[in-house]
Amino acid sequence: MLSVAEEVFGDRHKAQRWLRKPVFELGHQAPCAVLCTSTGYSDAHAVLMRIDHGISG
């Protein structure tokens, strides 16, 4: 997930910060906290894709 976030944000530190910050679309949970749930990776990935396409974030 870090590599995807890094690609979206263009910076490793911004990507790491996003992974630790609560995100509204993930129920106000940090992406790193939901990655181990059954749908967490796909949910976090979907949020990143929306950010990448200017739809969210």
VENVENDA-V492607 format. One line per field, one symbol per residue. ss: DSSP state (H for helix, E for strand, L for the rest). phi: phi as a letter, one per 20 degrees, with the letter a starting at -180 (. if undefined). psi: psi as a letter, one per 30 degrees, with the letter a starting at -180 (. if undefined). A space follows every 10 residues. Layout:
# VENVENDA-V492607
ss = ???
phi = ???
psi = ???
This chain:
# VENVENDA-V492607
ss = LHHHHHHHHL LHHHHHHHHH LEEHHHLLEE HHHHLLLLLH HHHHHHHHHH HHLLLLL
phi = .gffffffem bffffffffe egcgfdmmdf gfedgeefdg ffffffffff ffemebo
psi = eeeeeeeefg keeeeeeeff kkkefghhlk effffglege eeeeeeeeee eeggfl.
